[in-house]
Amino acid sequence: MIDTDPQRSSYDTLQIRKDNLVHTIVAYSNLYETLGKFEDQYEYIFIDTPPHADEVMAMAIACSDIVIMPVQDSPLDIMSTKSTVELVRKAKELNPGLLHYFLLSRIQPRTVLAKELVDILERNYKMGILKTPLSNRVAYKYSLIYGNSVSELRNAAQAAQEIKTLAQEIKELVKAGGLPDDSTKYR
């Protein structure tokens, strides 16, 4: 895990853990060189970026195989995705194989608002939407407090299943090189 966000939330959360299950570093510059040091050592490298478009985010997108953009069912969240989508489009010119998807995050599934969010994203952006949404669950907040994954927490079976399903979906997309039309529909 490479945390490029000055808030260091991913890094700090993973430092709570007593094991070294996830190798976590902070990199605010020289991201390309940092990736070069570790890409042969790991099957997956996750890059956590700041929530706003900047040089570090642009570099992270350009160096990636897949970009996952979490979006909440909030008008402000939807509006703030525009600059990131533009960075993805520019990166795709250099890296045509770049996969890119929205992740519906902290939403209430099967609500009118969730369906409207999907409609707005599909209408305004030509990016796929992952089929697996993440609901607004307390378990995700506890996982940050204790530095554990939701699968390690008691009474978090629903959150753990969401994460397991999401991880499987992303692995299948990466393995297949995305879908032929590079889009998925929310269900």
N, C-alpha and C positions, 0 to 999 in steps of 0.2 A: 504494500500500500504506500503510495506516494501522496502525501498531503501537500497541496500547493496553496491552500487557503490560509491566509494570515491568522485566522481564528484558531487554526490547528485542532479543530474539533475531532477529526478522525484520529490524528496522532495522539492527542491527549486521552481520548476514550480508550484506545488500544493500550496505552501505557498503564492503565488501571489493572490490566490482566497480569496475572502472576506467571503465566507461561509465555513463551516466545512463539506462539502458534502463527502469528502474522508478523512478518518483518515490516516495520513501519519507519519511514523516514520523512523528513520535511525538506521540500525543495521549492524555493521561490524563484530561482533562476537556474539556468543550465539544465533544464528538464531533459533535453535531448541527450546530453552527456550522462545524466543520472540514469536514464532508461538504458543507455548503452552498457552501463556497468552491471545491470541486473537482468537484462532480458534473456540471457542464456541460462540463468539460474532458476527461473520460475516459469511455470506454465501460464500463470495469469499475473498481470500487474494491474492494479486498480489505481486510478489517479483521481483524487478528490480535488475539485477545483473550487475557486470562489464562486458565489452565486451570480456574479456579474461578469459581463464580457470584458476581458482585458488581455494583455499580451500573454500572460501565463496560461489562461484558458485557451487562447488561440493555439499556442504551442502544444498543449495537452491534446486538443482535438486533432491537430495535424499529425501527432504521433500515435494516434489510437487506431485500433481495428474497429471498435464499436463505441458509440457515444450514447449514453442513456441520460435523458434529461427529465428529472422528476418535475412534475407539475401538479400543483394542488388545485382544487376547484375554487379558485379565487380569481376575480378579475385582475388583480394586481400581478398575480403569478403568471397568468396567461399573457399579459402585456409584457412582462419582463423577459419572456422567452424569445421575443423577436430578435434581439441582438445576438443571442446564442445561436439561433437558427441561421442567421446570416453568416456567423463564423463557420458553422457546419457546411453551409453551401460553398463558401470559399475554400475550405479544406478539401471538399469533395472534388474540386477542380484539380488539386494536386494528388489526391488519393481517391480515385474513382471507386475503389472497393470499400470505402468507409461506410459502415452500417450506422444508422442513426434512428433512434426511437424515443418517443415520449414514454415516461412511466407515470401513470396516474398514482399519485402518492398522497397519503393522509386524506383519503376521500371516504365517503359513505357509498359503497357500491349499490347499484340498482336503484339509485335515486334519480329524480328528474335533473337535479344539478349535475350529477356525474354524466348523464347522457348528454346534457347541454355542453359540458366541457369537451366531450369527445367530438360533438358536432362542430364546435368552434375551432378546435385544433385541426380537424380534417378539412374544414372550409378554408382556413387561413394559411395552413402550412402543408407542404407535401412531405410529411414525415410519418413513418409508421408509428403505431401506438401498440405497446406491448399488451398482450391479452390479460396478463396477470396484474391487477391493481393491488396496491398496498392500502389497506384500510387504516383509518385513524384509530390506532389501538394503544392502550396504555403500556403494553408489553414493549413496544419500541422505545418508549421513554425510559423504562426500567433498564433496558439493555444498555442504553447510553450511561445511565447512572453507575451501573456495576461493571461496565466494560465487557459484558457477555453478549453472545449472540442470543437471539430469542429462543433458539433451540436448546440453550442451556438453562433457561429460566423455567421455574415451575409455573403452571397455569398460563402458559403462553402457546398452547398447541395450535390455535388458529393462526397466530402470527408466524410461528415456525413453519406451518404448512404453506403460508403465502410465500415466505422466503424460499423454501424448497422448490415450489412450483416456479417462481420467478427465475431462480438460478438455472433450473432445467430448461426453461424457455430460452434464456439468453445463451446457454451452452449450445442448444440445438440451432439457434440462429447463426451463431458464429461458425459452427461446424458446417452448416449448409451454405454459408456465405450470404445469409439473408434470404428473404423470399423473392421470387421472381419480380414482383412489382414493388418490392421494398416497403410493403405496408401490411399491417395486421389490423384486425378490427376488434374493438373492445366488445366484450360480451358480458 
